[in-house]
Amino acid sequence: MATNWVATIAEQPAKAQLRFTASGEGVGSVGTTIRTGKHTFQIDEPAGLGGDNAAANPVEVALAAIIACQVVSYRVWALNLGVVLDTIEASAEGDLDVRGFFGLDDTVRPGFTAVRVTVNVSGPESEARYRELHAAVDAHCPVLDLFANPTPVQTTLVVD
């Protein structure tokens, strides 16, 4: 697996427990400046949804997260399985009915109703080897898991 992490984690399972954090502050009409570790980036909405269209919107960022995680997972698992991967490209699309977000119909889910991810790979391996790689990625991709399975989430409001 990737570098020496696997051996370290196998010997010291407590090191497998990681915590990632992000924070954000409202900017512009409905935008947010996000900070994650050393990185800062913007998220906004298009004008049609009340934003300034200064950056990708939250659901676009979610789609970007799933394809980025797929690319990482394909590369890591290709190494793990000894599969030669010359190129990889990924795309995602999600279906969203904004009536749920705007509270116009409480029977409509506010999130995606469906997400489709397409990964294109090339290399010298057989199709069967790439299908083996695909199965390993789908079984181990963290962001795919977030989309596919319920994750306990707790929200807290602090009023100053």
C-alpha positions in Angstrom: 0.0 0.0 0.0 0.9 3.7 0.0 4.4 4.3 1.5 5.0 3.0 5.0 1.6 4.0 6.3 0.2 0.5 6.1 3.0 -1.1 8.1 2.8 1.6 10.7 -1.0 1.3 11.0 -0.9 -2.5 11.1 1.6 -2.3 14.0 -0.1 0.7 15.7 -3.9 0.7 14.9 -4.4 3.9 17.0 -2.5 5.8 14.3 -5.3 5.0 11.9 -7.6 7.4 13.7 -7.3 10.7 11.9 -9.4 13.9 12.3 -9.9 16.3 9.5 -11.3 19.8 10.1 -12.6 22.7 8.1 -14.0 26.1 9.0 -15.8 28.8 7.1 -16.9 32.4 7.2 -19.7 34.0 5.2 -18.6 36.4 2.5 -20.5 38.3 -0.3 -24.2 37.4 -0.8 -24.1 33.7 0.1 -20.4 32.8 -0.3 -18.1 31.2 2.1 -14.3 31.3 2.6 -13.2 27.8 3.7 -10.1 27.0 5.6 -8.7 23.4 5.8 -5.3 23.2 7.4 -3.0 25.4 5.3 -5.5 25.8 2.4 -8.1 28.5 1.9 -10.7 28.5 -0.9 -14.0 30.0 -1.8 -17.5 28.5 -2.3 -20.4 30.4 -3.7 -23.6 30.1 -5.6 -24.6 31.2 -9.1 -26.6 34.4 -9.3 -29.8 32.4 -10.0 -29.5 30.9 -6.5 -28.7 34.2 -4.8 -24.9 34.1 -5.1 -22.2 36.2 -6.7 -21.0 33.3 -8.9 -17.4 33.8 -7.5 -16.7 30.1 -7.1 -18.1 26.6 -7.3 -21.2 25.9 -5.3 -21.3 23.4 -2.4 -22.8 20.6 -4.5 -20.2 21.1 -7.2 -17.6 20.9 -4.5 -19.1 17.7 -3.3 -19.0 16.2 -6.8 -15.4 17.4 -7.1 -14.6 15.7 -3.8 -15.9 12.4 -5.0 -14.0 12.5 -8.3 -10.8 13.6 -6.6 -11.1 10.8 -4.1 -11.7 8.3 -6.9 -8.6 9.5 -8.7 -6.5 9.2 -5.5 -8.1 5.8 -4.7 -7.4 4.5 -8.2 -3.8 5.5 -8.0 -3.3 4.0 -4.5 -5.1 0.7 -5.4 -3.3 0.4 -8.7 -0.1 0.4 -6.8 -1.5 -2.0 -4.2 -2.7 -4.5 -6.8 0.2 -4.1 -9.2 -2.0 -2.7 -12.0 -0.4 -0.4 -14.5 -2.4 2.8 -14.9 -1.2 5.1 -17.6 -4.0 7.7 -17.4 -7.0 8.4 -15.3 -9.8 10.9 -15.8 -13.1 11.2 -13.8 -16.3 13.1 -14.0 -19.5 13.2 -11.9 -22.9 14.6 -12.3 -25.7 14.8 -9.7 -29.4 15.4 -9.9 -30.8 18.0 -7.5 -34.3 19.3 -7.2 -34.0 22.7 -5.5 -37.6 22.7 -4.3 -36.3 20.7 -1.3 -33.6 23.3 -0.5 -36.0 26.3 -0.8 -38.7 24.5 1.3 -41.2 24.6 -1.6 -42.0 20.9 -1.2 -41.0 19.1 2.0 -41.4 15.7 0.3 -38.5 16.6 -2.0 -35.0 15.7 -0.7 -32.8 18.8 -0.4 -29.7 16.8 -1.5 -28.8 14.9 -4.6 -31.4 12.3 -5.7 -28.8 10.5 -7.8 -25.0 10.8 -8.5 -23.2 9.2 -11.5 -19.4 8.9 -11.5 -17.5 7.9 -14.7 -13.9 7.0 -14.5 -11.8 6.5 -17.7 -8.5 4.7 -17.4 -5.9 3.6 -19.9 -3.0 1.3 -19.8 -1.6 -2.1 -20.8 -3.7 -4.3 -18.5 -6.6 -6.5 -19.4 -10.2 -5.2 -18.9 -10.5 -7.8 -16.1 -7.6 -6.3 -14.2 -9.1 -2.8 -14.5 -12.5 -4.2 -13.3 -10.6 -5.7 -10.3 -9.1 -2.3 -9.6 -12.6 -0.6 -10.0 -14.0 -3.1 -7.4 -11.2 -2.3 -5.0 -11.6 1.4 -5.4 -15.4 1.2 -4.9 -14.8 -0.8 -1.7 -12.3 1.6 -0.2 -12.9 5.2 -1.5 -13.8 7.4 1.6 -15.8 10.0 -0.3 -17.8 7.4 -2.2 -18.5 5.8 1.2 -19.8 9.2 2.4 -22.2 9.4 -0.6 -23.3 5.8 -0.5 -23.8 5.3 3.3 -25.4 7.2 6.1 -22.9 9.0 8.3 -23.9 10.3 11.7 -23.8 14.1 11.7 -24.4 16.4 14.6 -25.0 20.1 14.1 -24.6 22.6 16.9 -25.7 26.3 16.9 -23.8 28.8 19.0 -25.3 32.2 19.3 -23.0 35.0 20.5 
